Amino acid sequence: MTVPTSYDLYTPRKCDATGQIISAKDHSSVQINIAKVDASGRAIPGAYETVILGGKVRHGSEADDSMNRICQQRNLIANVWSAIH
């Protein structure tokens, strides 16, 4: 039996809004899985898009705009976000 010599206990994640690495101590970061749907609007089991937002974005009250922008870029929602209000 072979014993692994090293373990990866923590895999760092990057914020999709800022591109910054989220530290292990950032307890206000979130990972949201958005289900992919078929033509009839039903969720496809096991198929989803993941959006990761760091605590800095959430504390700065930018999470909703960032979420809309990211989902729009990934063609998950229609054009609902624009930089000019």
HELIX and SHEET records of a PDB file:
HELIX    1   1 GLY A   55  HIS A   59  1                                   5    
HELIX    2   2 ALA A   63  GLN A   73  1                                  11    
SHEET    1   A 2 ARG A  13  LYS A  14  0                                        
SHEET    2   A 2 ILE A  21  ILE A  22 -1                                        
SHEET    1   B 2 VAL A  30  VAL A  37  0                                        
SHEET    2   B 2 ALA A  43  LEU A  53 -1                                        
END                                                                             
